Structures are given as structure tokens and as C-alpha cells.
Amino acid sequence: MAHYAFLDSNLIVTRVIVGPDENDLPEGVTSWEDHYGQMYECQVRRTSYNTHASQHALGGTPFRGNYAGIGYTYDSDLDAFIPPQPFPSWTLNTSTVEWEPPTPEPDDGELYLWEETSQEWVAI
């Protein structure tokens, strides 16, 4: 079983489906990405359910940065799915393909929310 992300013309993920593995190709089909892309007239990219922040949950090889979700962007230069930017002040770490705040969240066991106006973490 594999997962495939369907992209709009801006490379934004519009849907993700479960489909056959790439090695289960019927005769005449060179890849499921191409097959689905031709069928639905859009770009399609395979995504890994086990990949998050460029790490594979089961110790395997990470694939395309993150498991694609609706609203994620596919970056062809990074060959990765990027989640929506949570706040304007956060920057993309191209190694982890995750957004990072201007200051790290405190690691003291408390729960925090990012306050964009004050650019700080606020305990909840």
C-alpha cells in the first residue's frame, strides 16, 4: 500500500489517496504517479505515511520530508512536502522541512502557545 498526493497548479496538495505500491504496476503503466496524473490531469507525487520532519518513524529512509496533507505545498527543488506556515515570523528549516519559531519553545514541561503579536511563547 502506498499514498499519493494530488497537486493543484500551485503545487498545493488537494487530496491524498491510498493506492498500490509502485512495484505493483500493471502492463503499460510506468508509475502510479504518472498514471494518476494522466487520469486526473494534475501532478501526483507519492508520499510516505511514516515520514515526518525528514525522519522515518520506523528507522527507514525518509521520503519527501513529510507525509503530505491537504494544504501542504510540494517543493520540487527540495522534493518535499511542506506544511502550511503557522505564523509569518516562522522560517522554514530546509533540512527538517518544518517551520521554526524565532525563539525555541521552552522545554520545562509546561504547555505553551505562540503569540505572534508579542513574538513570544505564552504559558497556558
Summary of the structure (lengths in Angstrom):
residues: 124
radius of gyration: 17.4
end to end distance: 40.4
largest distance: 58.5
contacts: 325
relative contact order: 0.15
helix: 7%
strand: 35%
